[in-house]
Amino acid sequence: MPQNTSAATRPWWRYGHVWLVIAGPLVVVIASFVTIYLAIRTPDPVYVDRPKAAAPVSRPVGGPEAGAMTPAMQARNHAATGGAAPPSSNRTTGADQ
């Protein structure tokens, strides 16, 4: 019985889709070698930060919940817990006035 000779097998490098599959990883490997070359050839300079006279840090008297920090701390705590902020002790109700 005669075989179909029109579908002759060719070497793998003759198929275009093989090169398409090989090209992606090959480009990544070449780019990594270029990156290594550039990193070795031009290293980053060492940054030396000379200490300056530090300004005094002002903190509100009575801890972080005193003064102007109170709204910020309540908002931060509310965002972190997802719940309602606890009632503040410095608020007065209508009956207490």
Secondary structure, DSSP 8 states (H G I E B T S, - for coil): -----SS----GGG-HHHHHHHHHHHHHHHHHHHHHHHHHHS------------------TTSTTSGGGHHHHHHHHHHHH-S-----TT---TTT-
